[in-house]
């Protein structure tokens, strides 16, 4: 569905207002980055959001990311890979050179990615994905192992620039459970500050206000912008 500019402006204003409101409860110095998730929307909507000042966009699949980057290459957009990365798509992703790969979800993937980055003499900014809610349907490392794995990747995968952590909030109607998954991830993020972590990516359309109140500084919003 292609939305007109005024509708998109209203949606974007509402999301930014909500981000501001939540951000201030943490600290007036707390800055939150908005990444628009574009997997279900039309190119025209991305172009309109660009005209409205939005710059960072995320895709869940490498193929879709490639198509979008190609079709919109004349716009200076910042692209993020936010979905599960299959090992056979690693080379394709490296060639696209995303600003940030948010879903590094295992030590095995990190090793494979590092090997292929080395071969191409490339580097990539990544976030370690943490499965803080311990849900089998979600990928990511366990909260218990996250710090060790983060340090291991930093030591053994020199072509990966780890920038912080990412999580998907608990899939639940229970706000307490969702909050718990965010708080668990944020406390890991804080401990990783000495390892250079600066990004704590938590929160999507349904729970981003709560995520920000729990310390998120990057939110991934799709449906709230394209309604």
C-alpha positions as CSV (number, residue, x, y, z in Angstrom):
1,X,0.0,0.0,0.0
2,X,1.4,3.3,-1.1
3,X,0.7,6.0,1.5
4,X,0.5,9.7,0.8
5,X,3.0,12.0,2.2
6,X,0.8,13.5,4.8
7,X,-0.2,10.1,6.2
8,X,3.5,9.1,6.4
9,X,4.4,12.4,8.0
10,X,1.7,11.9,10.6
11,X,2.9,8.3,11.3
12,X,6.5,9.4,11.5
13,X,5.7,12.3,13.8
14,X,3.8,10.0,16.1
15,X,6.7,7.5,16.3
16,X,9.2,10.3,16.9
17,X,7.0,11.8,19.6
18,X,6.7,8.5,21.3
19,X,10.5,8.0,21.1
20,X,11.0,11.5,22.6
21,X,8.6,10.8,25.4
22,X,10.3,7.5,26.4
23,X,13.8,8.9,25.9
24,X,13.3,11.7,28.3
25,X,12.3,9.3,31.1
26,X,15.8,7.8,30.8
27,X,17.8,11.1,30.5
28,X,17.6,14.2,28.3
29,X,21.0,13.2,27.0
30,X,19.8,9.7,25.9
31,X,19.8,9.6,22.1
32,X,17.8,7.0,20.2
33,X,18.2,6.1,16.6
34,X,15.2,5.1,14.5
35,X,15.7,2.4,11.8
36,X,12.7,1.9,9.5
37,X,12.0,-1.7,8.7
38,X,10.9,-1.8,5.1
39,X,10.3,-5.5,4.4
40,X,6.5,-5.1,3.8
41,X,6.4,-1.7,2.2
42,X,6.7,-0.2,-1.3
43,X,9.7,1.7,-2.6
44,X,7.6,4.9,-2.9
45,X,7.0,4.9,0.9
46,X,10.8,4.7,1.5
47,X,11.4,7.6,-0.9
48,X,8.7,9.6,0.9
49,X,10.2,8.9,4.3
50,X,13.6,10.0,2.9
51,X,12.0,13.3,1.9
52,X,10.6,13.6,5.4
53,X,14.1,13.3,6.8
54,X,14.4,9.6,7.7
55,X,17.8,8.1,6.7
56,X,18.3,4.6,8.3
57,X,16.4,1.6,6.9
58,X,16.6,-2.1,7.6
59,X,15.8,-5.3,5.7
60,X,15.4,-8.9,6.9
61,X,16.6,-10.7,3.8
62,X,19.8,-10.2,1.8
63,X,18.0,-10.5,-1.5
64,X,15.5,-7.9,-0.6
65,X,18.2,-5.7,0.8
66,X,20.1,-5.9,-2.5
67,X,17.0,-5.0,-4.5
68,X,16.2,-2.0,-2.3
69,X,19.8,-0.7,-2.3
70,X,20.0,-1.0,-6.0
71,X,16.6,0.6,-6.7
72,X,17.3,3.5,-4.3
73,X,21.0,3.9,-4.9
74,X,20.7,7.6,-5.8
75,X,19.5,8.3,-2.2
76,X,22.2,8.5,0.5
77,X,20.5,5.9,2.8
78,X,22.0,4.0,5.7
79,X,21.1,0.3,5.3
80,X,20.9,-2.3,8.1
81,X,20.6,-6.0,7.8
82,X,18.3,-7.1,10.6
83,X,17.2,-10.6,9.8
84,X,18.8,-14.0,10.2
85,X,21.7,-14.4,7.9
86,X,22.1,-17.8,6.1
87,X,25.7,-18.8,5.6
88,X,25.3,-19.2,1.9
89,X,24.3,-15.5,1.7
90,X,27.3,-14.2,3.5
91,X,29.3,-13.2,0.4
92,X,26.3,-11.4,-1.1
93,X,25.9,-9.4,2.1
94,X,29.6,-8.4,2.3
95,X,29.3,-7.1,-1.3
96,X,26.4,-4.9,-0.2
97,X,28.4,-3.3,2.6
98,X,25.6,-2.5,5.0
99,X,26.1,0.2,7.7
100,X,25.3,-2.4,10.4
101,X,24.5,-6.1,10.5
102,X,22.3,-6.5,13.6
103,X,21.8,-10.2,13.7
104,X,25.1,-11.9,14.4
105,X,23.5,-14.8,16.2
106,X,26.2,-17.4,16.9
107,X,29.9,-17.9,17.2
108,X,29.8,-20.2,14.1
109,X,28.2,-17.5,12.0
110,X,30.8,-15.0,13.3
111,X,33.7,-17.3,12.3
112,X,32.3,-18.0,8.9
113,X,31.6,-14.3,8.3
114,X,35.1,-13.3,9.5
115,X,36.7,-15.9,7.2
116,X,34.8,-14.5,4.1
117,X,35.5,-10.9,5.2
118,X,39.2,-11.7,5.3
119,X,39.1,-13.2,1.9
120,X,37.5,-10.0,0.5
121,X,39.7,-7.7,2.6
122,X,36.6,-6.2,4.1
123,X,35.2,-5.3,7.5
124,X,31.7,-5.2,8.8
125,X,30.0,-3.5,11.7
126,X,27.8,-6.0,13.6
127,X,25.7,-6.5,16.7
128,X,25.6,-9.7,18.7
129,X,22.0,-11.0,18.8
130,X,20.9,-12.2,22.3
131,X,18.0,-14.5,22.8
132,X,17.2,-12.9,26.2
133,X,13.7,-14.4,26.3
134,X,15.0,-18.0,25.8
135,X,12.5,-18.6,23.1
136,X,13.2,-21.6,20.8
137,X,11.6,-19.8,17.8
138,X,14.3,-17.0,18.1
139,X,17.9,-17.1,17.1
140,X,20.6,-15.5,19.2
141,X,23.1,-16.5,21.9
142,X,21.9,-17.1,25.4
143,X,22.1,-14.3,28.0
144,X,24.5,-16.4,30.1
145,X,27.0,-16.9,27.3
146,X,26.7,-13.5,25.6
147,X,29.6,-11.7,27.3
148,X,32.0,-14.6,26.7
149,X,30.9,-15.0,23.1
150,X,31.2,-11.2,22.5
151,X,34.8,-11.2,23.9
152,X,35.6,-14.3,21.8
153,X,34.4,-12.7,18.6
154,X,36.4,-9.5,19.4
155,X,39.6,-11.5,20.0
156,X,39.3,-14.0,17.2
157,X,37.3,-12.3,14.4
158,X,39.4,-9.1,13.6
159,X,37.3,-8.3,10.5
160,X,34.1,-8.0,12.5
161,X,33.6,-4.6,14.3
162,X,31.3,-5.5,17.2
163,X,29.3,-2.4,18.0
164,X,27.0,-3.8,20.7
165,X,24.0,-6.0,21.1
166,X,20.5,-6.6,19.7
167,X,17.5,-8.5,21.0
168,X,13.9,-9.1,20.1
169,X,11.5,-8.6,23.0
170,X,9.7,-11.6,24.5
171,X,6.8,-12.8,22.3
172,X,4.2,-12.3,25.0
173,X,1.2,-10.3,26.0
174,X,2.8,-10.1,29.5
175,X,4.6,-6.7,29.7
176,X,6.6,-7.9,32.6
177,X,8.2,-10.7,30.5
178,X,8.9,-8.3,27.7
179,X,10.5,-5.8,30.1
180,X,12.6,-8.6,31.6
181,X,14.0,-9.6,28.3
182,X,14.9,-5.9,27.6
183,X,16.4,-5.4,31.1
184,X,18.5,-8.6,30.7
185,X,19.9,-7.4,27.4
186,X,20.6,-3.9,28.6
187,X,22.5,-5.1,31.6
188,X,24.7,-7.2,29.3
189,X,25.2,-4.2,27.1
190,X,26.3,-2.1,30.1
191,X,28.9,-4.7,31.1
192,X,30.1,-4.7,27.5
193,X,30.8,-0.9,27.6
194,X,34.4,-1.7,28.5
195,X,34.5,-3.8,25.3
196,X,33.5,-0.8,23.3
197,X,29.8,-1.5,22.9
198,X,27.8,1.6,22.0
199,X,24.6,0.2,20.4
200,X,21.8,-1.5,22.3
201,X,19.2,-2.3,19.6
202,X,15.9,-3.3,21.3
203,X,12.3,-2.5,20.5
204,X,9.9,-2.9,17.5
205,X,6.5,-1.4,16.6
206,X,4.7,-3.0,19.5
207,X,7.2,-2.5,22.3
208,X,9.7,0.3,21.4
209,X,8.6,2.7,24.1
210,X,9.1,0.1,26.8
211,X,12.5,-0.9,25.2
212,X,13.7,2.7,25.3
213,X,12.7,3.0,28.9
214,X,14.8,0.0,29.5
215,X,17.8,1.7,27.9
216,X,17.6,0.9,24.1
217,X,19.3,3.4,21.9
218,X,18.2,2.0,18.6
219,X,14.7,0.9,17.6
220,X,13.5,-1.0,14.5
221,X,10.1,0.2,13.4
222,X,8.0,-1.0,10.5
223,X,4.2,-1.4,10.9
224,X,3.8,1.7,13.2
225,X,5.0,3.8,10.2
226,X,3.1,2.1,7.5
227,X,-0.4,2.0,8.9
